[in-house]
Amino acid sequence: MEVPALRGLNIEIKRGEHVAVMGPSGSGKSTFLHLAGALDRPTRGRVLIEGRDPSKMSDEELSRLRNELIGFVFQTFNLIPRLTALENVMLPLAIKGVDGEERMRRAREALEMVGLAHRMNHRPMELSGGEQQRVAIARAIVTRPRIILADEPTGNLDSASAAEVVDLLTRLNRELGVTLVVVTHNPETAAPARRIVRMRDGVIYEGNEEN
């Protein structure tokens, strides 16, 4: 039996917006984020990212789109344990073909931006959960994306570390003009957003229009 994760969704997120998507487990919010980030393809309907339709792209074109436009931040950090913080942050630039000296300069700059210049040579297991998430954010912004998609970015953090991560993401949105979409069940994580979208059973029931 087919069970649709999303049903009749119609939403526009404008450039530079900070949007929080809230809802209980199973509401479809993570599916929504994966579609918005071109990680999944819709079975029906259409997703446009800056006017481009990912469903019409090859796998190579999709990878290039994600690498150039979108920075992802996940609950589980997804850092490579054997690499230092600096090497983890450099990785997307290596994939993009940026030369070694420029990779290192931009990775250092990103780590400085998230307040971790003093920890750049430490491996993930030598960092706290909050520090690991800040490394993940540095990795997300090092390619200078126009969009950051964050899926429960504070879910594995204590309250103090969670507040630091929320403040950091909010600052990136305000200072760099990056479009920020945060999926969360935590009201404190959603609070700084300019718009809160609420979902239930694959449907948006509140916040579809910008305030």
Stockholm file with secondary structure:
# STOCKHOLM 1.0

chainA/1-211         MEVPALRGLNIEIKRGEHVAVMGPSGSGKSTFLHLAGALDRPTRGRVLIEGRDPSKMSDEELSRLRNELIGFVFQTFNLIPRLTALENVMLPLAIKGVDGEERMRRAREALEMVGLAHRMNHRPMELSGGEQQRVAIARAIVTRPRIILADEPTGNLDSASAAEVVDLLTRLNRELGVTLVVVTHNPETAAPARRIVRMRDGVIYEGNEEN
#=GR chainA/1-211 SS CCCCSSCSCCCCCCTTCEEEEECCTTSSHHHHHHHHTTSSCCSSSCCCBTTBCGGGSCHHHHHHHHHHHEEEEETTCCCCTTSCHHHHHHHHHHHHTCCHHHHHHHHHHHHHHTTCGGGTTSCGGGSCHHHHHHHHHHHHHTTCCSEEEEESTTTTSCHHHHHHHHHHHHHHHHHHCCEEEEEESCHHHHTTCSEEEEEETTEEEECCSCC
#=GC SS_cons         CCCCSSCSCCCCCCTTCEEEEECCTTSSHHHHHHHHTTSSCCSSSCCCBTTBCGGGSCHHHHHHHHHHHEEEEETTCCCCTTSCHHHHHHHHHHHHTCCHHHHHHHHHHHHHHTTCGGGTTSCGGGSCHHHHHHHHHHHHHTTCCSEEEEESTTTTSCHHHHHHHHHHHHHHHHHHCCEEEEEESCHHHHTTCSEEEEEETTEEEECCSCC
//
